[in-house]
Amino acid sequence: MRLRLKVTPKASRNRCERLERDAEGVLRLRVAVTAAPEKGKANKAVITLLAKALGLAKGTLAVSTGETGRLKTLDIKGDAVELRRRIQAAIEACGLSKEG
């Protein structure tokens, strides 16, 4: 499964912020991490944050595109139905709402 993200590095705290549509209409999960965007630190922080939020092992998540940019695609290994359930539950638990 793929999860599209917009990442803000060097934030005050690690958090999932909201769901939003980008200029092309792609729905992305906006996340913020305290790590700086250097030497993969922000990517590692994103994986740690989302693995915890989804109740998954960090090894099941990997940045597949956008390693050096703010727009990223995260590949998540596992059963698609179960992953959708976990993602939906995490969105509801965080009180995230869609924007746009």
N, C-alpha and C positions, 0 to 999 in steps of 0.2 A: 504494500500500500504506500502511496505517496501523500505527503502532507506539505503543503506550500506555506512558507513563512515569510514574514517581514521582521527582521531582527534589528533591535536598537542596542548597540553595545555601550559600555560605560554608563549604564543606568544606575540609579540609586539603590535598586534591589532587583533580584531575579523575579520575574513574574510573566504570566500570560496576560495580555492586555485586552484584546478584542479580536473579533473577526471583521475583516473589511475586504472590500473589492478594490483591486488596483485599477489603473487606467485601462487595462485590457479586459476588465470584467472578471478577472481571476480572483476567487475567494481565497484569502490568506489569513492565517493566524498570526497576529502581531504579538511578538514576545520581546521582552527586555532582559538583558543580562548585565551583570556588573563587570564582567571580564572585558578587557580591551581587545580590539580586533587585530591581534598580532600573534603570529605563530600558532594559529588554530585555537587560541584560548577561548574566544567567543563561541566558536563551533562546539567545543567540548562543553561549555557551560549550557548551551542550548540543548544538547543531547542529555545532559544530566537533569536539567529542568523538566524536559518533556518525558523522559523515562520515569522520573518520580511521579509526575502528574498522571501518567497513564498506567503506572504500576508494572512497568516492563524493565527488563534488564537493559543496561546501556548498550550492550553488544547487539541488540536487535534494531538499533537506530543508527543511521549513517547519513551524512550530508552527501547527496548525489549531485546537486548542481548549486552553484553560487557560493563556493567555499570562501571566496574573498569579497563577496558583496553582501548587501543587506537582504536581497531577495534570494531565498534558498528553497530548495526542495529536499525534503527529508524522506528517505526510504525507511519503511518500518517492516520488519520481517514478522510474519505470523498469519494467523487465520483472518481473512478480510472481515468476516462478520463480527468476530470477537474484537478486532481492532476498531471497527466502526462503533461498536457499543462502548468501548473504553474511551474513545475520543469524544463521543456524545456525552458520556457521563462526566468527563473532565470539564467539558465546556459548560455544562449545567452547574457543576460544583463550584466553578470559578465565577459564575454569574456573568459569563461573557455574552454579549449580544452582537448581532450582525449590524454593521454600519454600511449604508450605501446600497 
